[in-house]
Amino acid sequence: MDGLDIRTAAGVLRLTLDRPDRLNAMTAAMSDGLAAELEGAATRDDVRVVLLAGAGGAFSSGADVSGPDAHEGFDVTSLDRANRIIRAVTGLDKPVVAAVDGVAAGVGCSTALACDLVVASPRASFLLAFARIGLMPDGGATATVAASVGRARAMRMALLGEALGARAAYDAGLVSHLTGEHDFTATVEGLLVKLAAGPPLSYAATKKAVNAATLAHLHDALERERTGQTILLRTADVAEGMRAFGEKRPPVFRGE
């Protein structure tokens, strides 16, 4: 599939976002394909664990907002695609591991942080960049980030668009594993082997219980994000934000 590399072996479904020239920015087709693979994994006997990764030194820079009129290509269907991915990740009764080597921004960040385990290399960074273009966090980030790092740090990331580097993300509890420069791949592979050989019924029950305790309001958050983002997508500020992003200049927001 264009932009998504799909491989299965030894109980591991490997889903790699594969647009390295665009920092793995997600297209509609990539989003649909990713969600479909995650949903299908639920009934596959040959899949015990799922890996989400990015090619070429990035996880994902988020939705593709390139082009002079990028705002015209975004509507409620963009939100529905993001929400479908997050529901598929959190609803899957098998462990989902995110391997983050490089930037995870926007919906790419939301997707990584919805996973059960997040392994960060020293090059990893986590960025809720939505406010930079006049939008609000989506992909469940208003719930998952706050559940991991608390309200104060979540607000800082969301309102100021500050990136968290790998060490800061690990210290804040945003990711489960931080590796050294040379053991990122070995750490990821070791986790996959362990999870693929582990007790699937135990994992399913554990994931369901932990998510129920910490993400009980995820559905409500997704719906709030969908409503808020849909309104924001109609504003002049978002059109300005996306144009400024494409033109590599600071945006001028007017509250319109």
VOZAVO-87881 format. One record per residue (C-alpha): residue number from 1; residue in three letters; chain; x, z negated, y. Coordinates in steps of 0.001 Angstrom, whole numbers. Last residue first. Layout:
VOZAVO-87881
  pos  code  unit        u        w        v
  NUM   ALA     A        X        Z        Y
...
END
This chain:
VOZAVO-87881
  pos  code  unit        u        w        v
  256   GLU     A   -11727   -12855    35089
  255   GLY     A    -9543   -15934    35435
  254   ARG     A    -7004   -14063    37518
  253   PHE     A    -4058   -13787    35118
  252   VAL     A     -980   -11836    36197
  251   PRO     A     1046   -11041    33093
  250   PRO     A     4875   -11245    33033
  249   ARG     A     6492    -7926    32087
  248   LYS     A     7452    -6261    28792
  247   GLU     A     5159    -3238    29312
  246   GLY     A     3417    -3798    25978
  245   PHE     A     3036    -7517    26663
  244   ALA     A     1847    -6819    30195
  243   ARG     A     -810    -4466    28852
  242   MET     A    -1943    -7094    26344
  241   GLY     A    -2164    -9817    28977
  240   GLU     A    -3933    -7594    31485
  239   ALA     A    -6608    -6609    28970
  238   VAL     A    -6856   -10267    27969
  237   ASP     A    -7281   -11369    31584
  236   ALA     A    -9909    -8699    32224
  235   THR     A   -12159   -10433    29735
  234   ARG     A   -14035    -9018    26739
  233   LEU     A   -11540   -10336    24192
  232   LEU     A   -12089   -13825    25595
  231   ILE     A   -15713   -13895    24464
  230   THR     A   -14850   -12804    20928
  229   GLN     A   -11983   -15306    20873
  228   GLY     A   -14276   -18190    21668
  227   THR     A   -16890   -17288    19072
  226   ARG     A   -14386   -16556    16301
  225   GLU     A   -12330   -19620    17140
  224   ARG     A   -15415   -21813    16960
  223   GLU     A   -16368   -20228    13614
  222   LEU     A   -12891   -20739    12188
  221   ALA     A   -12852   -24342    13415
  220   ASP     A   -16226   -25044    11793
  219   HIS     A   -14926   -23703     8477
  218   LEU     A   -11734   -25760     8824
  217   HIS     A   -13619   -28997     9432
  216   ALA     A   -12745   -30710     6139
  215   LEU     A    -9134   -29602     6515
  214   THR     A    -7284   -32848     5768
  213   ALA     A    -9364   -34604     3105
  212   ALA     A   -11047   -31535     1638
  211   ASN     A    -7735   -29676     1686
  210   VAL     A    -6047   -32511     -212
  209   ALA     A    -8836   -32674    -2806
  208   LYS     A    -9067   -28922    -3448
  207   LYS     A    -5309   -28546    -3675
  206   THR     A    -5053   -31447    -6119
  205   ALA     A    -7859   -30170    -8344
  204   ALA     A    -6356   -26681    -8516
  203   TYR     A    -2845   -27995    -9109
  202   SER     A    -4010   -30247   -11914
  201   LEU     A    -5884   -27392   -13556
  200   PRO     A    -2841   -25118   -13230
  199   PRO     A     -342   -27558   -14793
  198   GLY     A     3140   -26297   -13889
  197   ALA     A     5163   -23362   -15204
  196   ALA     A     4305   -21025   -12327
  195   LEU     A     4790   -23928    -9887
  194   LYS     A     8301   -24708   -11110
  193   VAL     A     9406   -21068   -11202
  192   LEU     A     7953   -20453    -7730
  191   LEU     A     9626   -23543    -6292
  190   GLY     A    13004   -22501    -7653
  189   GLU     A    12574   -18992    -6269
  188   VAL     A    11876   -20312    -2782
  187   THR     A    14855   -22680    -2876
  186   ALA     A    17182   -19986    -4215
  185   THR     A    16061   -17547    -1527
  184   PHE     A    16675   -20031     1283
  183   ASP     A    19965   -21365     -103
  182   HIS     A    22538   -19687     2154
  181   GLU     A    21570   -20707     5666
  180   GLY     A    20279   -24101     4660
  179   THR     A    16695   -24780     3745
  178   LEU     A    13770   -26556     5370
  177   HIS     A    10774   -27333     3163
  176   SER     A     7210   -28591     3725
  175   VAL     A     6477   -27083     7126
  174   LEU     A     4592   -28444    10155
  173   GLY     A     5668   -32026     9544
  172   ALA     A     7190   -32493    13005
  171   ASP     A    10729   -32798    11593
  170   TYR     A    10225   -29570     9642
  169   ALA     A     8934   -27646    12647
  168   ALA     A    11728   -29022    14841
  167   ARG     A    14339   -27948    12282
  166   ALA     A    12858   -24463    11852
  165   GLY     A    12346   -23729    15534
  164   LEU     A     9066   -24486    17245
  163   ALA     A     7973   -21862    19730
  162   GLU     A     6232   -22931    22911
  161   GLY     A     3067   -21056    23791
  160   LEU     A     2280   -23571    26509
  159   LEU     A    -1375   -24186    25674
  158   ALA     A    -1252   -23734    21887
  157   MET     A     2137   -25257    21041
  156   ARG     A     1718   -28175    23425
  155   MET     A    -1863   -28729    22347
  154   ALA     A     -806   -28856    18690
  153   ARG     A     1980   -31310    19593
  152   ALA     A     -488   -33666    21241
  151   ARG     A    -3258   -33262    18666
  150   GLY     A    -1247   -34102    15565
  149   VAL     A     1500   -32293    13662
  148   SER     A      -56   -31218    10351
  147   ALA     A    -3808   -31592    10857
  146   ALA     A    -3442   -30326    14435
  145   VAL     A    -1710   -27200    13152
  144   THR     A    -4280   -26539    10436
  143   ALA     A    -7385   -27075    12571
  142   THR     A    -6760   -25112    15784
  141   ALA     A    -4690   -22765    13624
  140   GLY     A    -7745   -21619    11655
  139   GLY     A    -6808   -17960    11953
  138   ASP     A    -7286   -18228    15690
  137   PRO     A    -5410   -19619    18666
  136   MET     A    -6864   -18756    22079
  135   LEU     A    -6383   -15525    24057
  134   GLY     A    -5052   -14646    27497
  133   ILE     A    -1964   -12696    26416
  132   ARG     A      547   -15543    26566
  131   ALA     A    -2201   -17918    25482
  130   PHE     A    -2135   -16390    21985
  129   ALA     A     1558   -16989    21282
  128   LEU     A     1109   -19736    18710
  127   LEU     A     4764   -19606    17671
  126   PHE     A     6612   -20821    14606
  125   SER     A    10301   -20086    14225
  124   ALA     A    12409   -19428    11149
  123   ARG     A    16108   -18627    11375
  122   PRO     A    17180   -21857     9636
  121   SER     A    14989   -20787     6696
  120   ALA     A    11526   -22259     6402
  119   VAL     A     9624   -22879     3166
  118   VAL     A     5901   -23482     3676
  117   LEU     A     3894   -25034      847
  116   ASP     A      110   -24989      564
  115   CYS     A     -396   -21992     2831
  114   ALA     A    -2579   -22183     5946
  113   LEU     A      571   -22567     8047
  112   ALA     A     1857   -19127     7063
  111   THR     A    -1428   -17436     7939
  110   SER     A    -1730   -19111    11331
  109   CYS     A     1871   -18174    12162
  108   GLY     A     1219   -14544    11289
  107   VAL     A    -2036   -14797    13248
  106   GLY     A       80   -15428    16311
  105   ALA     A     3761   -15765    15496
  104   ALA     A     5922   -16334    12430
  103   VAL     A     9480   -15351    13378
  102   GLY     A    12407   -15354    10996
  101   ASP     A    12641   -16277     7329
  100   VAL     A     9320   -17861     6419
   99   ALA     A     8549   -18014     2695
   98   ALA     A     4887   -19025     2423
   97   VAL     A     3773   -20517     -890
   96   VAL     A      206   -20364    -2217
   95   PRO     A     -699   -22704    -5067
   94   LYS     A    -3697   -21692    -7205
   93   ASP     A    -7358   -22603    -6685
   92   LEU     A    -7678   -20019    -3903
   91   GLY     A    -9955   -21353    -1171
   90   THR     A    -7192   -22164     1306
   89   VAL     A    -5518   -18773     1066
   88   ALA     A    -8737   -16742      775
   87   ARG     A   -10391   -18625     3631
   86   ILE     A    -7338   -17966     5803
   85   ILE     A    -7289   -14264     4940
   84   ARG     A   -11026   -13818     5579
   83   ASN     A   -10700   -15602     8897
   82   ALA     A    -8067   -13144    10077
   81   ARG     A   -10179   -10167     9043
   80   ASP     A   -13281   -11631    10686
   79   LEU     A   -11350   -12173    13895
   78   SER     A   -10249    -8538    14007
   77   THR     A   -13812    -7481    13198
   76   VAL     A   -14984    -9376    16275
   75   ASP     A   -13175    -6942    18535
   74   PHE     A    -9674    -5646    19110
   73   GLY     A    -8858    -1954    19483
   72   GLU     A    -9778    -1850    23165
   71   HIS     A    -7249    -4594    23879
   70   ALA     A    -4443    -2290    22712
   69   ASP     A    -4987      101    25610
   68   PRO     A    -1342      710    26586
   67   GLY     A      -19      434    23006
   66   SER     A     1207    -2457    20883
   65   VAL     A     -992    -5435    20068
   64   ASP     A     -284    -5478    16319
   63   ALA     A    -1618    -8816    15118
   62   GLY     A      988   -11436    14363
   61   SER     A     4773   -11299    14668
   60   SER     A     5024   -11646    10908
   59   PHE     A     7522   -13248     8508
   58   ALA     A    10684   -11790    10001
   57   GLY     A    14138   -10887     8702
   56   GLY     A    13462    -7463     7227
   55   ALA     A    10451    -8065     5022
   54   GLY     A     7905   -10851     5227
   53   ALA     A     6719   -13339     2634
   52   LEU     A     3576   -14679      986
   51   LEU     A     4097   -15960    -2556
   50   VAL     A     1205   -16617    -4929
   49   VAL     A     1207   -18919    -7972
   48   ARG     A     -215   -18808   -11502
   47   VAL     A    -1073   -15113   -11675
   46   ASP     A    -1287   -13326   -15051
   45   ASP     A    -4715   -14810   -15797
   44   ARG     A    -6149   -13096   -12722
   43   THR     A    -9543   -14414   -11613
   42   ALA     A    -8499   -16199    -8406
   41   ALA     A    -5791   -13631    -7679
   40   GLY     A    -8481   -11148    -6625
   39   GLU     A    -9232   -13108    -3465
   38   LEU     A    -5565   -13225    -2494
   37   GLU     A    -5114    -9502    -3207
   36   ALA     A    -8240    -8622    -1200
   35   ALA     A    -7151   -10748     1751
   34   LEU     A    -3720    -9119     1878
   33   GLY     A    -5185    -5625     1606
   32   ASP     A    -7696    -6222     4381
   31   SER     A    -5024    -7651     6668
   30   MET     A    -2604    -4821     5900
   29   ALA     A    -5296    -2204     6544
   28   ALA     A    -6264    -3803     9865
   27   THR     A    -2624    -3826    10954
   26   MET     A     -384    -6877    10898
   25   ALA     A     2883    -7007    12813
   24   ASN     A     5661    -7087    10216
   23   LEU     A     8395    -7449    12844
   22   ARG     A     7369    -3955    14010
   21   ASP     A    10353    -2107    12426
   20   PRO     A    10079    -4529     9499
   19   ARG     A     6614    -3308     8546
   18   ASP     A     6427    -4769     5040
   17   LEU     A     4364    -7929     4686
   16   THR     A     5343    -9080     1215
   15   LEU     A     2781   -10259    -1323
   14   ARG     A     4413   -11568    -4477
   13   LEU     A     2044   -12588    -7281
   12   VAL     A     4029   -14927    -9519
   11   GLY     A     3211   -15590   -13180
   10   ALA     A     6470   -14163   -14477
    9   ALA     A     6016   -10896   -12567
    8   THR     A     3589    -9425   -10060
    7   ARG     A     4452    -7167    -7132
    6   ILE     A     2644    -6053    -3984
    5   ASP     A     4425    -4666     -912
    4   LEU     A     2134    -4498     2117
    3   GLY     A     2699    -2230     5130
    2   ASP     A     1317      890     3462
    1   MET     A        0        0        0
END
